[in-house]
């Protein structure tokens, strides 16, 4: 039976605190993940691009960003209806990088480094919330970065629809559990959902799917804050 009482939450929170108290060990582990993240740079040869999957890599980021504010794409044939506002979280950083003079190849290297490293860091956070020991946290992070599925599927495509949710899903799940254990309120609900929106929004072709994912989590946090059992005072 799943235990969700206060004693269980207190015990889980103590495990979390134990996992993150040793700052020296934490710094070493994060350094290992960041160092491993540079492996993604070796996937590129010179100025070449990784352009596999259903969609090619973006070459004109500022144009792509402007296109996100229109439902008519005139760049394909005689034009077609293609609402792309959902790609704004993916397009905005690329447009910014291009504006400061970065090349398409360098922008893609930066994206892949952030995705690859972010997957390890977010898994480390999730396993810390689970209260896992140091070896378990680090090995889980490395395996999440370098496992058969991610190597064959996730890191070989270029359009960002898959890498972003894969990399940061553990982060959001960790925030969900951490907020529950700590009894966080409405502000935390908003923050956690904004993180999901800007990190995972570009993975959905239809924004309704994103709302369907957000709504249960939102109402769970809302219910935990406003309808949890209140402490009683006085004799019963």
C-alpha positions in Angstrom: 0.0 0.0 0.0 1.3 3.5 -0.9 2.0 5.5 2.2 1.2 9.2 1.8 0.9 10.3 5.5 2.9 13.0 7.2 5.4 10.5 8.7 6.2 9.1 5.3 6.7 12.6 3.8 9.0 13.5 6.7 11.1 10.4 6.2 11.3 11.0 2.5 12.4 14.6 3.0 15.1 13.5 5.4 16.5 11.3 2.7 16.5 14.2 0.2 18.4 16.4 2.6 20.9 13.7 3.2 21.4 13.3 -0.5 22.2 17.0 -1.1 24.0 17.9 2.2 27.5 16.8 1.2 28.3 19.7 -1.0 31.8 18.4 -2.0 30.4 15.1 -3.3 27.6 17.0 -5.0 30.0 19.3 -6.8 32.1 16.3 -7.9 29.1 14.5 -9.2 27.8 17.5 -11.1 31.3 18.1 -12.6 31.3 14.5 -13.9 27.9 15.0 -15.6 29.0 18.3 -17.1 32.3 16.8 -18.3 30.4 13.8 -19.8 28.1 16.3 -21.5 31.0 17.5 -23.7 30.8 14.1 -25.4 28.0 15.5 -27.5 30.4 18.0 -29.1 32.4 15.1 -30.5 29.3 14.0 -32.5 29.9 16.9 -34.9 32.6 16.9 -37.6 33.8 20.4 -38.3 30.9 22.7 -39.3 28.6 19.9 -40.3 25.0 19.6 -38.9 23.1 16.7 -37.4 20.0 16.7 -39.5 18.2 13.4 -39.1 14.6 12.6 -38.3 11.4 14.0 -39.8 12.5 17.6 -39.8 15.8 19.2 -40.8 17.8 21.5 -38.5 16.8 25.1 -38.6 19.1 27.3 -40.7 17.4 30.7 -40.3 16.4 31.0 -36.6 15.1 34.5 -36.7 12.8 33.7 -39.6 11.7 30.5 -37.9 10.9 32.5 -34.7 8.8 35.1 -36.6 7.0 32.2 -38.3 5.9 31.0 -34.9 3.5 34.0 -34.6 1.6 33.1 -37.8 -0.6 30.2 -38.7 0.3 30.4 -42.4 3.7 29.1 -43.5 4.6 30.6 -46.9 8.0 28.8 -47.0 6.4 25.5 -48.2 5.2 25.3 -51.8 2.4 27.9 -52.2 1.9 28.0 -48.5 0.0 25.9 -46.0 -1.8 26.2 -42.7 0.7 25.2 -40.0 0.3 26.8 -36.5 3.8 26.8 -35.0 3.3 28.9 -31.8 4.0 25.8 -29.8 7.7 26.0 -31.0 8.3 29.4 -29.4 10.2 27.9 -26.4 12.4 26.1 -28.9 12.8 28.9 -31.4 13.4 31.8 -29.1 16.9 30.8 -27.8 18.0 29.9 -31.3 16.9 33.3 -32.6 18.8 34.9 -29.8 22.0 32.9 -30.5 21.8 33.8 -34.2 21.3 37.5 -33.3 24.6 37.5 -31.5 26.4 36.0 -34.4 26.6 32.2 -33.7 26.6 30.0 -36.8 23.9 27.3 -37.3 26.5 24.6 -36.5 27.5 26.2 -33.3 23.9 26.7 -32.3 23.2 23.1 -32.8 26.2 22.0 -30.8 25.0 24.3 -28.0 21.5 22.8 -28.1 22.8 19.2 -28.1 25.1 20.0 -25.1 22.2 21.5 -23.2 19.9 18.6 -24.0 22.5 15.9 -23.3 23.9 17.5 -20.1 20.4 18.5 -19.0 19.2 14.9 -19.1 21.9 13.9 -16.7 21.3 16.8 -14.3 17.6 16.4 -14.3 17.9 12.7 -13.6 20.3 13.4 -10.8 17.8 15.8 -9.3 15.0 13.2 -9.5 17.1 10.4 -7.9 18.1 12.9 -5.1 14.4 13.5 -4.5 14.0 9.7 -4.3 16.7 9.8 -1.6 19.0 7.4 -3.5 22.6 7.0 -2.4 25.4 8.8 -4.3 26.4 5.9 -6.5 22.8 5.3 -7.5 22.3 9.0 -8.3 25.4 9.2 -10.5 25.0 5.9 -12.2 21.3 6.6 -13.0 22.2 10.0 -14.5 24.9 8.5 -16.7 22.7 5.6 -17.8 19.9 8.1 -18.7 22.3 10.0 -20.8 23.9 7.0 -22.5 21.4 4.1 -22.8 20.5 2.1 -26.0 17.2 4.0 -26.5 18.8 7.5 -26.2 21.8 6.6 -28.3 19.8 5.1 -31.1 16.7 7.3 -31.1 17.0 10.5 -29.0 20.4 11.8 -29.9 20.3 11.0 -33.6 17.5 13.3 -34.6 17.7 17.1 -34.9 14.3 18.8 -34.6 14.1 19.1 -30.8 10.7 17.5 -30.5 12.0 14.5 -28.7 15.2 15.6 -27.0 13.6 18.4 -24.9 10.9 16.3 -23.2 13.3 13.4 -22.8 16.0 15.5 -21.2 13.8 17.4 -18.7 10.9 15.0 -17.9 12.9 13.8 -14.8 13.2 17.4 -13.6 9.5 18.0 -13.7 8.7 14.7 -12.0 11.3 15.6 -9.4 9.7 19.0 -8.8 6.3 17.3 -8.6 7.4 14.9 -5.9 9.5 17.5 -4.0 6.6 19.9 -4.0 4.4 17.2 -2.5 6.9 16.2 0.2 7.4 19.8 1.2 3.7 20.8 1.1 4.4 23.6 -1.4 1.5 25.9 -2.3 0.1 27.8 -5.2 3.3 29.7 -6.2 5.2 26.5 -6.5 2.4 25.1 -8.8 2.8 28.1 -11.1 6.6 27.8 -11.1 6.6 24.1 -11.8 4.1 24.4 -14.7 6.0 27.3 -16.2 9.2 25.1 -16.2 7.3 22.4 -18.0 5.9 24.8 -20.5 9.2 26.3 -21.5 11.2 23.1 -21.4 8.7 20.7 -23.0 6.3 22.9 -24.9 8.0 22.4 -28.2 7.4 18.6 -28.2 3.7 19.0 -28.8 2.2 19.6 -32.3 -1.2 20.3 -30.6 -1.1 22.6 -27.5 -4.2 20.8 -26.1 -2.0 17.8 -25.4 0.2 20.0 -23.2 -2.8 21.3 -21.3 -4.0 17.7 -20.8 -0.7 16.9 -19.1 -0.6 20.0 -17.0 -4.1 20.0 -15.7 -3.9 16.9 -13.5 -0.7 18.0 -12.0 -2.0 21.5 -11.4 -5.1 20.3 -9.6 -3.2 17.8 -7.6 -0.9 20.5 -6.2 -4.0 22.8 -5.7 -5.8 20.1 -3.8 -2.9 19.3 -1.6 -2.6 23.0 -0.6 -6.2 23.9 -0.1 -7.9 20.6 0.9 -5.3 18.9 3.0 -6.2 18.0 6.6 -5.9 21.0 9.0 -4.2 20.4 12.4 -6.7 20.5 15.2 -6.2 22.2 18.6 -7.6 21.4 22.0 -9.0 18.2 23.4 -10.8 15.9 21.1 
